[in-house]
Amino acid sequence: MSQAAYFTQEGLDKLLKELHQLKSVERPSISRQIAEARDKGDLSENAEYHAAKEAQGLLELKISKMEDIVSNAKVIDPSTLDHSKVLILSKVKIKNQKTGAILNYTIVTENEANLKEGRISVNSPVAKGLLGKKVGDKVKVATPAGEMGLEILEVSI
């Protein structure tokens, strides 16, 4: 049995949309590619057919994994969280004490992390250092690039 995967409602909706795309668009497309390749004759030497069959296998594996994640998904309700300290789903404004840089992050589940969007995993070194802290707290975070001093300027949901 797989363990529970935690999501925001937005993250789960995005996953469900991707799964629907794979099942309703990608799967029929690969089936058509296989049928077209099959119509070209001898399957033993038909590279298009073998490539399409391999793509189909990878797609089905991806669909299966996504369905497993969805079946074990748990949605986090932000209204039940304490807004006074850094928790999962918190939007945090922090200051790098060494460089003075101001950074804005949202602490999210591992499944929804995307650094380009400012969404960091609750399991990342920075998030682990911030969890449970309040506005005004200063923390030292061990990162792959070395220790980083951070000050929490704002916390919101």
Residue frames as qw, qx, qy, qz and C-alpha x, y, z in Angstrom:
[[0.000, 0.889, 0.458, 0.000, 0.00, 0.00, 0.00],
 [0.389, 0.479, -0.025, 0.787, 1.30, 3.47, -0.88],
 [0.265, -0.416, -0.485, 0.722, 1.60, 6.17, 1.73],
 [0.148, 0.875, 0.431, -0.165, -0.61, 9.24, 1.75],
 [0.423, 0.216, 0.197, 0.857, 0.39, 12.08, -0.54],
 [0.067, -0.718, -0.431, 0.542, -0.54, 15.53, 0.74],
 [0.285, 0.377, 0.438, 0.765, -1.74, 18.24, -1.63],
 [0.207, 0.307, 0.212, -0.904, -3.36, 21.61, -1.66],
 [0.608, 0.529, 0.528, -0.268, -6.68, 21.58, -3.49],
 [0.383, 0.816, -0.252, -0.352, -5.00, 23.49, -6.33],
 [0.062, -0.526, 0.830, 0.176, -2.20, 20.91, -6.54],
 [0.477, 0.140, 0.861, -0.105, -4.61, 17.98, -6.60],
 [0.560, 0.702, 0.266, -0.351, -6.73, 19.67, -9.28],
 [0.240, 0.756, -0.515, -0.325, -3.61, 20.18, -11.40],
 [0.231, -0.274, 0.931, 0.068, -2.65, 16.51, -11.01],
 [0.546, 0.393, 0.701, -0.237, -6.18, 15.37, -11.93],
 [0.479, 0.785, -0.040, -0.390, -6.13, 17.60, -15.01],
 [0.092, 0.614, -0.743, -0.250, -2.79, 16.13, -16.11],
 [0.382, -0.017, 0.921, -0.071, -4.07, 12.59, -15.54],
 [0.581, 0.599, 0.433, -0.342, -7.19, 13.35, -17.61],
 [0.341, 0.782, -0.368, -0.371, -4.95, 14.71, -20.41],
 [0.109, -0.415, 0.892, 0.142, -2.86, 11.55, -20.40],
 [0.429, 0.197, 0.869, -0.152, -5.89, 9.27, -20.51],
 [0.499, 0.685, 0.449, -0.285, -8.08, 11.18, -22.95],
 [0.394, 0.862, -0.213, -0.236, -5.49, 12.66, -25.34],
 [0.036, -0.653, 0.748, 0.115, -2.13, 10.92, -25.05],
 [0.553, -0.048, 0.826, -0.093, -3.43, 7.34, -24.76],
 [0.700, 0.581, 0.383, -0.159, -5.61, 7.53, -27.92],
 [0.305, 0.859, -0.353, -0.209, -2.79, 9.27, -29.79],
 [0.199, -0.493, 0.843, 0.084, -0.36, 6.46, -29.06],
 [0.652, 0.220, 0.711, -0.144, -2.98, 3.87, -30.00],
 [0.604, 0.766, 0.076, -0.209, -3.35, 5.60, -33.39],
 [0.098, 0.773, -0.609, -0.151, 0.44, 5.63, -33.85],
 [0.453, -0.212, 0.866, -0.016, 0.58, 1.89, -33.16],
 [0.681, 0.483, 0.521, -0.178, -2.26, 1.20, -35.61],
 [0.451, 0.848, -0.186, -0.209, -0.58, 3.30, -38.33],
 [0.075, -0.637, 0.761, 0.094, 2.76, 1.59, -37.78],
 [0.603, 0.016, 0.790, -0.113, 1.09, -1.84, -37.81],
 [0.674, 0.648, 0.268, -0.233, -0.46, -1.03, -41.20],
 [0.232, 0.823, -0.460, -0.241, 3.01, -0.52, -42.68],
 [0.794, 0.332, -0.501, -0.090, 3.74, -4.20, -42.77],
 [0.788, 0.015, -0.543, 0.290, 6.30, -6.53, -41.15],
 [0.488, -0.847, -0.011, -0.211, 6.34, -5.78, -37.43],
 [0.877, -0.284, -0.001, 0.387, 9.68, -7.50, -36.76],
 [0.547, 0.061, 0.129, 0.825, 11.59, -4.74, -38.59],
 [0.024, -0.786, -0.363, -0.499, 9.18, -1.87, -38.03],
 [0.375, 0.031, -0.422, 0.825, 11.00, 0.71, -35.85],
 [0.294, -0.329, -0.054, -0.896, 7.95, 3.00, -35.69],
 [0.757, -0.361, -0.444, -0.317, 5.84, 0.19, -34.27],
 [0.715, -0.182, -0.506, 0.448, 8.41, -0.73, -31.61],
 [0.172, 0.164, -0.239, 0.942, 8.92, 2.93, -30.64],
 [0.481, -0.368, -0.183, -0.775, 5.15, 3.46, -30.33],
 [0.803, -0.327, -0.495, -0.058, 4.76, 0.29, -28.22],
 [0.549, -0.057, -0.451, 0.701, 7.58, 1.47, -25.92],
 [0.093, -0.254, 0.076, -0.960, 5.97, 4.91, -25.61],
 [0.660, -0.391, -0.376, -0.520, 2.67, 3.21, -24.79],
 [0.753, -0.247, -0.542, 0.282, 4.32, 1.19, -22.01],
 [0.325, 0.036, -0.329, 0.886, 5.91, 4.30, -20.49],
 [0.324, -0.324, -0.131, -0.879, 2.62, 6.20, -20.70],
 [0.743, -0.384, -0.475, -0.273, 0.68, 3.40, -19.02],
 [0.633, -0.159, -0.508, 0.562, 3.30, 3.27, -16.25],
 [0.081, 0.151, -0.166, 0.971, 2.99, 7.02, -15.71],
 [0.536, -0.365, -0.300, -0.699, -0.82, 6.81, -15.65],
 [0.764, -0.310, -0.563, 0.052, -0.67, 3.94, -13.16],
 [0.467, -0.076, -0.435, 0.766, 1.66, 5.86, -10.84],
 [0.141, -0.218, 0.011, -0.966, -0.49, 8.99, -11.03],
 [0.656, -0.380, -0.437, -0.484, -3.66, 7.01, -10.31],
 [0.693, -0.253, -0.569, 0.363, -1.94, 5.50, -7.26],
 [0.228, 0.035, -0.282, 0.931, -0.98, 8.97, -6.01],
 [0.377, -0.288, -0.199, -0.857, -4.52, 10.29, -6.57],
 [0.712, -0.357, -0.564, -0.216, -6.08, 7.34, -4.77],
 [0.651, -0.351, -0.459, 0.493, -3.95, 8.09, -1.69],
 [0.184, 0.432, -0.013, 0.883, -4.18, 11.89, -1.91],
 [0.312, -0.675, -0.559, 0.366, -5.14, 13.91, 1.13],
 [0.170, 0.726, 0.162, 0.647, -6.05, 17.58, 0.77],
 [0.376, -0.214, -0.458, 0.777, -4.68, 19.98, 3.38],
 [0.092, -0.851, -0.472, -0.212, -7.28, 22.44, 4.65],
 [0.352, 0.380, -0.215, 0.828, -5.60, 25.84, 5.17],
 [0.416, -0.650, -0.076, -0.631, -8.36, 26.98, 7.55],
 [0.870, -0.454, -0.191, 0.003, -7.19, 24.45, 10.15],
 [0.723, 0.177, -0.231, 0.626, -3.63, 25.78, 10.26],
 [0.404, -0.760, -0.186, 0.473, -2.08, 28.19, 12.79],
 [0.471, 0.802, 0.133, 0.342, -1.34, 31.42, 10.88],
 [0.301, -0.936, 0.184, 0.003, 1.06, 32.83, 13.48],
 [0.469, -0.560, 0.629, 0.267, 3.96, 30.54, 12.62],
 [0.369, 0.481, -0.644, -0.467, 5.53, 28.95, 9.56],
 [0.683, 0.046, 0.705, -0.185, 3.72, 25.76, 8.57],
 [0.323, 0.177, 0.779, 0.508, 2.99, 23.95, 5.37],
 [0.177, 0.742, 0.566, 0.312, 1.06, 26.28, 2.99],
 [0.262, -0.818, -0.130, 0.495, 2.56, 29.36, 4.69],
 [0.502, 0.748, 0.045, 0.432, 3.70, 32.24, 2.52],
 [0.647, -0.605, -0.054, 0.461, 6.93, 33.45, 4.02],
 [0.351, 0.878, -0.127, 0.299, 8.90, 36.62, 3.37],
 [0.806, -0.464, 0.014, 0.367, 12.48, 36.19, 4.58],
 [0.184, 0.939, -0.288, 0.026, 15.65, 38.22, 4.51],
 [0.877, 0.129, -0.224, 0.405, 19.05, 36.69, 3.85],
 [0.450, -0.864, -0.023, 0.225, 21.08, 38.27, 6.65],
 [0.633, -0.269, 0.346, 0.638, 24.37, 38.07, 4.74],
 [0.313, 0.238, 0.514, 0.762, 23.26, 39.53, 1.39],
 [0.186, 0.305, 0.254, -0.899, 20.20, 41.50, 2.48],
 [0.264, -0.060, -0.713, -0.647, 18.17, 39.80, -0.28],
 [0.564, 0.066, 0.440, -0.696, 14.43, 39.55, 0.35],
 [0.179, 0.043, -0.921, -0.342, 12.93, 36.21, -0.67],
 [0.663, -0.001, 0.210, -0.719, 9.30, 35.12, -0.86],
 [0.204, 0.110, -0.961, -0.152, 8.43, 31.44, -0.63],
 [0.785, -0.199, 0.014, -0.587, 5.35, 29.33, -0.18],
 [0.207, -0.312, 0.916, -0.145, 5.97, 26.13, 1.79],
 [0.793, 0.154, -0.176, -0.562, 4.22, 23.30, -0.07],
 [0.911, -0.132, 0.387, -0.044, 4.18, 19.53, -0.22],
 [0.424, -0.379, 0.662, 0.488, 6.99, 17.79, -2.04],
 [0.485, 0.424, 0.724, 0.246, 4.62, 16.98, -4.91],
 [0.222, 0.910, 0.347, 0.058, 3.90, 20.66, -5.57],
 [0.433, -0.662, 0.172, 0.587, 7.37, 22.19, -5.16],
 [0.596, 0.620, 0.271, 0.433, 8.49, 24.48, -8.00],
 [0.482, -0.436, -0.084, 0.755, 11.33, 26.87, -7.24],
 [0.186, 0.243, 0.392, 0.868, 10.60, 29.01, -10.31],
 [0.325, -0.652, -0.460, -0.507, 7.17, 29.76, -8.82],
 [0.113, -0.517, 0.464, -0.711, 8.61, 30.33, -5.33],
 [0.872, -0.296, -0.011, -0.390, 7.09, 27.11, -4.01],
 [0.206, 0.513, -0.809, 0.201, 9.58, 25.15, -1.91],
 [0.723, -0.178, -0.660, -0.101, 9.16, 21.66, -0.53],
 [0.636, -0.701, 0.096, -0.309, 8.40, 21.28, 3.15],
 [0.944, -0.213, 0.078, 0.239, 11.32, 18.81, 3.10],
 [0.546, 0.657, -0.146, 0.499, 13.86, 21.31, 1.74],
 [0.558, -0.113, -0.426, 0.703, 16.61, 22.58, 4.08],
 [0.037, -0.245, 0.049, -0.968, 15.23, 26.15, 4.04],
 [0.608, -0.416, -0.333, -0.588, 11.66, 25.06, 4.82],
 [0.760, -0.290, -0.541, 0.213, 12.81, 22.69, 7.57],
 [0.396, 0.005, -0.345, 0.851, 14.70, 25.58, 9.17],
 [0.205, -0.246, -0.056, -0.946, 11.67, 27.87, 9.00],
 [0.563, -0.394, -0.655, -0.315, 8.95, 25.47, 10.18],
 [0.570, -0.574, -0.534, 0.246, 7.45, 26.42, 13.52],
 [0.374, -0.143, -0.136, 0.906, 9.16, 29.84, 13.59],
 [0.064, 0.852, 0.488, -0.181, 7.38, 33.22, 13.90],
 [0.322, 0.853, 0.059, 0.406, 7.84, 36.72, 12.50],
 [0.206, -0.897, 0.324, -0.218, 11.05, 38.25, 13.80],
 [0.873, -0.330, 0.338, 0.125, 12.76, 34.91, 14.42],
 [0.294, 0.751, -0.565, -0.176, 16.25, 34.46, 13.03],
 [0.953, -0.082, 0.288, -0.038, 17.38, 31.02, 11.94],
 [0.045, -0.599, 0.726, 0.335, 20.53, 29.39, 10.63],
 [0.904, 0.284, 0.173, -0.267, 19.88, 26.96, 7.80],
 [0.437, -0.390, 0.719, 0.374, 22.38, 24.40, 6.55],
 [0.729, 0.606, 0.049, -0.315, 22.20, 24.33, 2.75],
 [0.902, 0.195, 0.168, 0.346, 24.39, 22.60, 0.15],
 [0.409, 0.730, -0.069, 0.543, 26.04, 26.02, -0.44],
 [0.333, 0.149, -0.539, 0.759, 26.82, 26.43, 3.28],
 [0.167, -0.550, -0.681, 0.454, 25.09, 27.88, 6.31],
 [0.017, 0.490, 0.338, 0.803, 22.60, 30.67, 5.64],
 [0.059, -0.308, -0.582, 0.750, 21.24, 33.14, 8.18],
 [0.117, -0.476, -0.604, -0.629, 17.59, 34.08, 7.59],
 [0.117, 0.165, 0.501, -0.841, 15.20, 36.46, 9.32],
 [0.067, 0.532, 0.823, 0.186, 11.45, 35.92, 9.03],
 [0.023, -0.009, -0.008, -1.000, 9.76, 39.20, 8.01],
 [0.613, 0.037, 0.025, -0.789, 6.18, 38.03, 7.28],
 [0.089, 0.054, 0.994, 0.020, 4.10, 34.88, 7.56],
 [0.566, 0.205, 0.110, -0.791, 0.69, 34.46, 5.95],
 [0.511, 0.158, 0.844, 0.040, -1.55, 31.81, 4.41]]
